[in-house]
Amino acid sequence: MTAVRSPRALVPVLIFIGTVVAVISSLGAPLIPAIAETMGTSLPDAQWALTVTLLVGAVATPVVGRLGDGRHRRTVILAVLAVVTVGGALAALPLGLGWLVAGRGLQGFGLGLTPLAIATAREALHGRRAVSTIAALSVTVVAGVGLGYPLAGLVAELGGVHAAFWAGALVSVAALVAAAVVLPPSPEAPPRRLDVGGALLLGVGLAALLLALGNADTWGWASPLLWALLGGAVVLLVGWAAWEHRTPWPLVDLRLARGRLALSAHSAALLVGLGNYLLLASVPVLAQSPRPGGFDASIVVAGLVLLPFSAASVLGGRLARALADRAGASAVLPVAALVQGGAFLLFGLTRTDLWQLFLVMAVAGLGVGAAFAAFPALIVAAVPPSETGSAMSLNQVLRYVGFAVGSALTATVLAASTPEGASAPGAGGYAVLAVVGGAVCVATAALTWLVTSAAHGAPSAERPGVSGTVDAGR
């Protein structure tokens, strides 16, 4: 058992570290229109203040997890908090959009903090205290984001966009100081090699893909540069997948995606994450757009519109457990995807009153919360106990990839629907997002139903995880 320097203070400090992740996310979607106005730039360009954070988070999460796996965990947590603080200061300084995006990229490293905080709680605490702390960390990220949206909007409303980023930097530096004082020494563990090649291939491949999606409207779909980037992204990501299968120390072990249950959980993580950010990135823009197309709401109100999402996602997690008990685990992901699809249906048909956006986000939260709650159980059933951490890391990476693609795709669709000389997207862009999001949800429901039903219908000896090994043939 690791010696705890201040047992009473450790739990609140770990929760505070989880809050930093919520703050990083909260400084994204609601502030995009304000960033565009403050910086005198377009919405697609301002959208990179959100997309780059998710992109870096997708690559940094497994890297930070690997570096912090063992005796260097305390050092890695402190280093990441320092990087996040520097990123917050860069984003807060009036240096222009490029520096703001660079700062937000540095803040993206903080998205890998939650797994390290959970690992610290698991090793330094015991019994009910460890279980309750891990559960609280999981909820903090979701609930904290919902509370952070309106708070970030309020700070930006009162002091401007830069004030919101200064507030985020202050939260990060406070967490850094608290962690330095309270976090216990990390346990001894054999060193594990970092897959630098895998990190580079994944990062550059995703960056090329998102850059192409984010600039498709500006360059035009006939642009050779666009297709060169897309082709390069495909080559790099396929090369990354091949590399991860061959290297003895993979950044993300893709072999853990084999088996019907694992495939269902990981594919749904990507698709649910994509659909999730189609709404999270577009609803604040619609709320703040001028009338008659939008609702001319303040940043605070735009943040409040997202609050029902976080509250409903917590409820969705509880309902998912009840549904699994009554109808079986195979029903949870399809039902969750259809509920999320219901949010897109509402978004496509009802955008005449502001309260309807609150309803859309509440329904979306129910679906997303239920889906995210279902992933761990499916993964635990699909892989041997010794591989659970690696499989959860893969699932987290795919969520962030879905988030980033959803953010970039939203920027492209809204840019394409913005009339020349207009300051806000037209209604057609939101309709397209509703159709795309609904189609993604239907595809997710169909895929997960077919895959999980087949897995649960298989003989027990053939089910992934039951025999203690990953069924590589499925």
C-alpha positions as CSV (number, residue, x, y, z in Angstrom):
1,M,0.0,0.0,0.0
2,T,1.4,3.4,-1.0
3,A,2.0,5.8,2.0
4,V,-0.4,8.7,1.8
5,R,1.0,12.0,2.9
6,S,-2.4,13.5,4.0
7,P,-5.1,10.8,3.8
8,R,-7.9,13.3,4.5
9,A,-6.8,15.7,1.8
10,L,-6.1,13.1,-0.9
11,V,-9.7,12.5,-1.9
12,P,-10.6,16.2,-2.4
13,V,-7.3,16.8,-4.3
14,L,-8.1,13.9,-6.6
15,I,-11.6,15.3,-7.2
16,F,-10.0,18.7,-7.8
17,I,-7.7,17.1,-10.5
18,G,-10.9,15.6,-12.1
19,T,-12.4,19.1,-12.0
20,V,-9.4,20.4,-14.1
21,V,-10.5,18.0,-16.8
22,A,-14.1,19.4,-16.6
23,V,-12.7,23.0,-16.8
24,I,-10.7,22.2,-19.9
25,S,-13.8,20.8,-21.6
26,S,-15.9,23.7,-20.4
27,L,-13.7,26.3,-22.1
28,G,-14.6,24.8,-25.4
29,A,-18.0,24.7,-27.1
30,P,-19.9,27.7,-25.5
31,L,-17.0,30.1,-26.1
32,I,-16.5,29.4,-29.8
33,P,-18.8,32.2,-31.1
34,A,-17.2,34.6,-28.6
35,I,-13.7,33.5,-29.7
36,A,-14.6,34.2,-33.4
37,E,-16.0,37.6,-32.5
38,T,-13.1,38.6,-30.2
39,M,-10.4,37.4,-32.7
40,G,-12.2,38.7,-35.8
41,T,-12.1,35.3,-37.4
42,S,-14.6,32.8,-38.8
43,L,-16.5,30.1,-36.8
44,P,-14.6,27.2,-38.5
45,D,-11.2,28.8,-37.5
46,A,-12.5,29.5,-34.0
47,Q,-13.7,25.9,-33.8
48,W,-10.1,24.8,-33.7
49,A,-10.0,26.0,-30.1
50,L,-12.2,23.0,-29.3
51,T,-11.0,20.5,-31.9
52,V,-7.3,20.8,-31.1
53,T,-7.9,20.1,-27.4
54,L,-9.8,16.9,-28.3
55,L,-7.1,15.9,-30.9
56,V,-4.3,16.3,-28.4
57,G,-6.4,14.5,-25.8
58,A,-6.9,11.5,-28.0
59,V,-3.1,11.0,-28.4
60,A,-2.1,12.2,-25.0
61,T,-4.4,10.0,-23.0
62,P,-2.6,6.7,-23.7
63,V,0.8,8.4,-23.7
64,V,0.2,10.0,-20.3
65,G,-1.3,6.8,-19.0
66,R,1.8,4.8,-20.1
67,L,4.3,7.4,-18.6
68,G,2.3,7.5,-15.4
69,D,2.0,3.7,-15.0
70,G,4.2,3.0,-12.0
71,R,6.8,4.9,-10.0
72,H,6.6,8.1,-12.1
73,R,2.9,8.6,-11.7
74,R,3.2,11.5,-9.2
75,T,5.8,13.3,-11.4
76,V,3.7,12.8,-14.5
77,I,0.5,14.2,-12.9
78,L,2.5,17.3,-11.7
79,A,4.1,17.7,-15.2
80,V,0.8,17.5,-17.0
81,L,-0.8,20.0,-14.6
82,A,2.1,22.4,-15.3
83,V,1.6,22.0,-19.0
84,V,-2.1,22.6,-18.7
85,T,-1.4,25.8,-16.7
86,V,1.0,27.1,-19.3
87,G,-1.6,26.3,-22.0
88,G,-4.2,28.2,-20.1
89,A,-1.9,31.2,-19.8
90,L,-1.1,31.1,-23.5
91,A,-4.8,31.0,-24.4
92,A,-5.5,33.8,-22.0
93,L,-2.9,36.2,-23.3
94,P,-4.0,38.6,-26.1
95,L,-1.6,37.1,-28.6
96,G,-4.0,36.1,-31.4
97,L,-5.9,33.0,-32.5
98,G,-2.8,31.0,-33.3
99,W,-1.4,31.3,-29.7
100,L,-4.9,30.6,-28.3
101,V,-5.2,27.4,-30.3
102,A,-1.6,26.4,-29.2
103,G,-2.6,27.0,-25.6
104,R,-5.7,24.9,-26.0
105,G,-3.6,22.2,-27.5
106,L,-1.4,22.1,-24.4
107,Q,-4.5,22.0,-22.3
108,G,-5.5,18.9,-24.2
109,F,-2.8,16.9,-22.3
110,G,-5.0,17.4,-19.2
111,L,-7.7,15.1,-20.6
112,G,-5.4,12.2,-19.7
113,L,-5.4,13.1,-16.0
114,T,-8.6,11.2,-14.9
115,P,-7.1,7.7,-15.4
116,L,-4.1,8.6,-13.4
117,A,-6.3,10.0,-10.6
118,I,-8.3,6.8,-10.6
119,A,-5.1,4.7,-10.5
120,T,-3.9,6.8,-7.5
121,A,-7.1,6.3,-5.7
122,R,-7.1,2.5,-6.3
123,E,-3.6,2.2,-4.9
124,A,-3.5,4.7,-2.1
125,L,-7.0,4.1,-0.7
126,H,-8.8,0.9,0.3
127,G,-12.3,-0.5,0.8
128,R,-15.3,1.7,0.4
129,R,-13.3,4.8,0.3
130,A,-11.5,3.7,-2.8
131,V,-14.7,2.6,-4.5
132,S,-16.5,5.9,-3.7
133,T,-13.6,8.0,-4.8
134,I,-13.3,6.3,-8.1
135,A,-17.1,6.7,-8.6
136,A,-16.9,10.3,-7.7
137,L,-14.0,10.9,-10.2
138,S,-16.1,9.4,-13.0
139,V,-19.1,11.6,-12.1
140,T,-17.0,14.7,-11.6
141,V,-15.9,14.9,-15.3
142,V,-19.6,14.8,-16.5
143,A,-21.2,16.8,-13.8
144,G,-18.3,19.3,-13.6
145,V,-18.6,20.0,-17.3
146,G,-22.3,20.8,-17.0
147,L,-21.6,23.2,-14.2
148,G,-18.5,24.6,-15.9
149,Y,-20.3,25.5,-19.1
150,P,-22.5,28.3,-17.6
151,L,-19.7,29.4,-15.2
152,A,-17.2,29.8,-18.0
153,G,-19.9,31.7,-19.9
154,L,-20.5,34.0,-17.0
155,V,-16.8,34.8,-16.6
156,A,-16.6,35.4,-20.4
157,E,-19.7,37.6,-20.3
158,L,-18.3,39.7,-17.5
159,G,-14.7,39.9,-18.4
160,G,-14.3,38.7,-22.0
161,V,-13.0,35.5,-23.5
162,H,-9.5,36.0,-22.1
163,A,-10.8,36.2,-18.6
164,A,-12.4,32.8,-19.0
165,F,-9.0,31.3,-19.9
166,W,-7.3,33.1,-17.1
167,A,-9.9,31.5,-14.7
168,G,-9.1,28.1,-16.2
169,A,-5.3,28.7,-15.7
170,L,-5.9,29.7,-12.0
171,V,-7.8,26.5,-11.4
172,S,-5.0,24.5,-13.0
173,V,-2.3,26.2,-10.9
174,A,-4.3,25.6,-7.8
175,A,-4.6,21.9,-8.6
176,L,-0.8,21.8,-9.3
177,V,0.0,23.2,-5.9
178,A,-2.5,21.0,-4.1
179,A,-1.2,17.9,-5.9
180,A,2.4,18.7,-5.1
181,V,1.6,18.9,-1.4
182,V,-0.8,16.0,-1.1
183,L,-0.1,13.3,-3.7
184,P,1.7,10.2,-2.3
185,P,4.9,8.8,-3.8
186,S,4.2,6.4,-6.7
187,P,4.7,2.6,-6.2
188,E,7.7,0.9,-7.6
189,A,7.0,-0.8,-10.9
190,P,9.1,-2.1,-13.8
191,P,9.6,0.5,-16.5
192,R,7.5,0.1,-19.7
193,R,8.6,1.4,-23.1
194,L,6.7,4.2,-24.7
195,D,5.5,3.6,-28.2
196,V,6.8,6.9,-29.7
197,G,6.3,5.7,-33.3
198,G,2.7,4.8,-32.6
199,A,2.0,8.2,-30.9
200,L,3.5,10.0,-33.9
201,L,1.5,8.0,-36.5
202,L,-1.7,8.5,-34.6
203,G,-1.2,12.2,-33.9
204,V,-0.2,13.1,-37.4
205,G,-2.8,10.9,-39.0
206,L,-5.6,12.4,-36.9
207,A,-4.3,15.9,-37.5
208,A,-4.3,15.4,-41.2
209,L,-7.9,14.0,-41.1
210,L,-9.2,16.9,-39.0
211,L,-7.4,19.5,-41.0
212,A,-9.0,18.2,-44.2
213,L,-12.5,18.1,-42.6
214,G,-12.1,21.5,-41.1
215,N,-11.1,23.1,-44.3
216,A,-13.3,21.2,-46.8
217,D,-15.6,24.2,-47.3
218,T,-12.8,26.7,-47.7
219,W,-10.7,24.6,-50.1
220,G,-13.6,23.0,-51.9
221,W,-14.1,19.3,-52.3
222,A,-12.3,19.3,-55.7
223,S,-9.1,20.6,-54.0
224,P,-6.0,18.4,-54.6
225,L,-4.7,19.5,-51.2
226,L,-7.8,18.3,-49.5
227,W,-7.7,14.9,-51.1
228,A,-3.9,14.6,-50.5
229,L,-4.5,15.3,-46.8
230,L,-7.3,12.7,-46.7
231,G,-5.3,10.1,-48.5
232,G,-2.3,10.8,-46.3
233,A,-4.5,10.5,-43.2
234,V,-5.8,7.1,-44.4
235,V,-2.3,5.9,-45.1
236,L,-1.0,7.1,-41.7
237,L,-3.9,5.6,-39.7
238,V,-3.7,2.3,-41.5
239,G,0.0,2.3,-40.9
240,W,-0.6,3.1,-37.2
241,A,-3.0,0.1,-36.9
242,A,-0.4,-2.2,-38.6
243,W,2.3,-0.8,-36.3
244,E,0.2,-1.3,-33.2
245,H,-0.4,-4.9,-34.1
246,R,3.3,-5.6,-34.6
247,T,5.1,-3.7,-31.9
248,P,5.7,-5.6,-28.6
249,W,4.8,-2.4,-26.6
250,P,1.8,-0.9,-28.4
251,L,0.6,2.6,-27.4
252,V,-3.0,1.2,-27.8
253,D,-3.4,-2.5,-28.0
254,L,-5.8,-2.9,-31.0
255,R,-5.8,-6.6,-30.5
256,L,-8.2,-6.0,-27.5
257,A,-10.8,-4.8,-30.0
258,R,-11.2,-8.4,-31.3
259,G,-14.3,-10.3,-30.1
260,R,-17.9,-9.3,-30.6
261,L,-18.4,-7.6,-27.3
262,A,-15.2,-5.6,-27.5
263,L,-15.9,-4.6,-31.1
264,S,-19.4,-3.4,-30.1
265,A,-18.1,-1.3,-27.2
266,H,-15.2,0.2,-29.2
267,S,-17.1,1.0,-32.4
268,A,-19.9,2.5,-30.4
269,A,-17.5,4.7,-28.5
270,L,-16.3,6.2,-31.7
271,L,-19.8,6.7,-33.2
272,V,-21.5,7.9,-30.0
273,G,-18.6,10.3,-29.5
274,L,-18.9,11.6,-33.0
275,G,-22.7,12.2,-32.7
276,N,-22.2,13.7,-29.2
277,Y,-20.1,16.5,-30.5
278,L,-22.3,17.2,-33.5
279,L,-24.7,18.6,-30.9
280,L,-22.3,19.9,-28.3
281,A,-20.5,22.0,-31.0
282,S,-23.6,23.2,-32.9
283,V,-26.2,23.9,-30.2
284,P,-24.1,26.8,-28.5
285,V,-23.6,28.4,-32.0
286,L,-27.4,28.2,-32.7
287,A,-28.2,29.6,-29.3
288,Q,-25.9,32.6,-29.7
289,S,-26.7,33.3,-33.4
290,P,-28.7,36.5,-34.1
291,R,-32.4,36.3,-34.8
292,P,-34.3,35.2,-36.8
293,G,-32.1,32.2,-37.5
294,G,-30.9,31.9,-33.9
295,F,-31.9,33.0,-30.4
296,D,-29.4,35.8,-29.8
297,A,-28.6,34.3,-26.4
298,S,-25.7,35.3,-24.2
299,I,-22.7,33.0,-23.5
300,V,-24.2,32.3,-20.1
301,V,-27.5,31.1,-21.5
302,A,-25.6,29.1,-24.2
303,G,-23.8,27.4,-21.3
304,L,-27.0,26.8,-19.4
305,V,-28.4,25.1,-22.5
306,L,-25.7,22.4,-22.1
307,L,-26.4,21.9,-18.4
308,P,-29.3,19.4,-18.9
309,F,-26.9,17.3,-21.0
310,S,-24.6,16.6,-18.0
311,A,-27.5,16.2,-15.6
312,A,-29.3,13.7,-17.9
313,S,-26.1,11.8,-18.7
314,V,-25.7,10.9,-15.0
315,L,-29.3,9.8,-14.9
316,G,-28.8,7.9,-18.2
317,G,-26.0,5.9,-16.5
318,R,-28.3,4.8,-13.8
319,L,-31.1,3.9,-16.2
320,A,-28.6,1.8,-18.2
321,R,-27.9,-0.4,-15.2
322,A,-31.6,-0.9,-14.7
323,L,-32.2,-1.7,-18.3
324,A,-29.3,-4.2,-18.3
325,D,-30.9,-6.0,-15.3
326,R,-34.3,-6.2,-16.9
327,A,-33.6,-6.7,-20.7
328,G,-30.0,-7.9,-20.7
329,A,-26.7,-6.1,-21.4
330,S,-27.1,-6.5,-25.2
331,A,-30.1,-4.1,-25.2
332,V,-28.3,-1.1,-23.6
333,L,-26.2,0.2,-26.4
334,P,-28.9,-0.1,-29.1
335,V,-31.4,1.6,-26.9
336,A,-28.9,4.3,-25.9
337,A,-28.1,5.0,-29.6
338,L,-31.8,5.3,-30.4
339,V,-32.4,7.7,-27.5
340,Q,-29.5,9.8,-28.8
341,G,-31.0,9.6,-32.3
342,G,-34.3,10.9,-30.8
343,A,-32.3,14.0,-29.8
344,F,-31.3,14.5,-33.4
345,L,-34.9,14.0,-34.5
346,L,-36.0,16.8,-32.1
347,F,-33.1,19.0,-33.2
348,G,-34.1,18.5,-36.9
349,L,-37.8,19.3,-36.3
350,T,-38.0,21.7,-33.4
351,R,-35.7,24.7,-33.3
352,T,-38.3,27.5,-33.0
353,D,-38.0,28.2,-29.2
354,L,-35.0,28.2,-26.9
355,W,-36.5,25.7,-24.5
356,Q,-36.5,23.2,-27.2
357,L,-32.7,23.3,-27.2
358,F,-32.7,22.4,-23.5
359,L,-34.9,19.4,-24.3
360,V,-32.7,18.3,-27.1
361,M,-29.6,18.3,-24.9
362,A,-31.4,16.5,-22.1
363,V,-32.5,13.7,-24.4
364,A,-29.0,13.6,-25.9
365,G,-27.5,13.3,-22.3
366,L,-29.7,10.3,-21.5
367,G,-28.5,8.5,-24.6
368,V,-24.8,9.4,-24.2
369,G,-24.8,8.7,-20.5
370,A,-26.4,5.3,-20.9
371,A,-23.9,4.4,-23.7
372,F,-20.8,5.5,-21.7
373,A,-22.1,3.5,-18.7
374,A,-22.4,0.4,-20.8
375,F,-18.9,0.4,-22.2
376,P,-17.0,-0.8,-19.0
377,A,-19.3,-3.8,-18.5
378,L,-18.9,-4.9,-22.1
379,I,-15.1,-4.5,-22.0
380,V,-14.8,-6.4,-18.7
381,A,-16.8,-9.3,-20.3
382,A,-14.7,-9.2,-23.4
383,V,-11.1,-9.2,-22.2
384,P,-9.1,-11.0,-19.4
385,P,-8.7,-9.1,-16.2
386,S,-5.1,-8.3,-16.8
387,E,-6.0,-6.4,-20.0
388,T,-8.9,-4.4,-18.7
389,G,-6.9,-1.2,-18.2
390,S,-5.5,-1.3,-21.7
391,A,-8.9,-2.0,-23.2
392,M,-10.4,0.9,-21.3
393,S,-7.6,3.1,-22.6
394,L,-8.5,2.1,-26.2
395,N,-12.1,2.9,-25.6
396,Q,-11.2,6.3,-24.2
397,V,-9.0,7.1,-27.2
398,L,-11.8,6.2,-29.6
399,R,-14.2,8.4,-27.7
400,Y,-11.8,11.4,-28.1
401,V,-11.3,10.6,-31.8
402,G,-15.1,10.6,-32.2
403,F,-15.3,13.9,-30.3
404,A,-12.6,15.5,-32.5
405,V,-14.1,14.3,-35.8
406,G,-17.6,15.5,-34.7
407,S,-16.2,18.9,-33.8
408,A,-14.4,19.3,-37.1
409,L,-17.3,18.0,-39.1
410,T,-19.7,20.5,-37.4
411,A,-17.4,23.4,-38.3
412,T,-17.4,22.3,-42.0
413,V,-21.1,21.8,-42.2
414,L,-22.0,25.1,-40.5
415,A,-19.4,27.0,-42.6
416,A,-20.9,25.6,-45.8
417,S,-24.4,26.7,-44.7
418,T,-23.3,30.3,-43.9
419,P,-24.4,32.7,-46.6
420,E,-21.8,35.0,-48.1
421,G,-21.5,38.1,-46.0
422,A,-23.6,36.6,-43.1
423,S,-22.3,36.3,-39.6
424,A,-24.2,33.1,-38.7
425,P,-25.0,29.7,-40.4
426,G,-28.3,29.2,-42.1
427,A,-31.0,26.7,-40.9
428,G,-29.9,24.2,-43.6
429,G,-26.6,23.5,-41.8
430,Y,-28.4,22.5,-38.6
431,A,-30.8,20.3,-40.6
432,V,-27.8,18.5,-42.3
433,L,-26.2,17.9,-38.9
434,A,-29.5,16.5,-37.6
435,V,-29.7,14.1,-40.6
436,V,-26.1,13.1,-40.3
437,G,-26.3,12.6,-36.5
438,G,-29.5,10.6,-36.8
439,A,-28.0,8.3,-39.4
440,V,-24.9,7.8,-37.2
441,C,-27.2,6.8,-34.3
442,V,-29.3,4.4,-36.3
443,A,-26.1,2.8,-37.7
444,T,-24.8,2.5,-34.1
445,A,-28.0,0.9,-32.9
446,A,-28.1,-1.6,-35.7
447,L,-24.4,-2.5,-35.4
448,T,-24.4,-2.9,-31.6
449,W,-27.7,-4.9,-31.6
450,L,-26.4,-7.3,-34.2
451,V,-22.9,-7.7,-32.7
452,T,-23.9,-8.0,-29.0
453,S,-26.9,-10.2,-29.7
454,A,-24.6,-12.6,-31.6
455,A,-22.1,-12.5,-28.8
456,H,-24.6,-13.2,-26.0
457,G,-26.2,-15.9,-28.2
458,A,-22.9,-17.8,-28.6
459,P,-22.0,-20.8,-26.4
460,S,-20.4,-19.6,-23.1
461,A,-17.1,-21.2,-23.9
462,E,-16.9,-19.1,-27.1
463,R,-17.9,-15.8,-25.6
464,P,-15.1,-13.2,-25.4
465,G,-13.6,-12.9,-21.9
466,V,-15.4,-15.9,-20.4
467,S,-12.5,-18.3,-21.0
468,G,-10.0,-15.7,-19.8
469,T,-8.7,-14.9,-23.3
470,V,-9.6,-12.7,-26.1
471,D,-11.4,-14.6,-28.8
472,A,-9.3,-13.5,-31.7
473,G,-11.3,-15.3,-34.3
474,R,-14.4,-13.2,-33.9
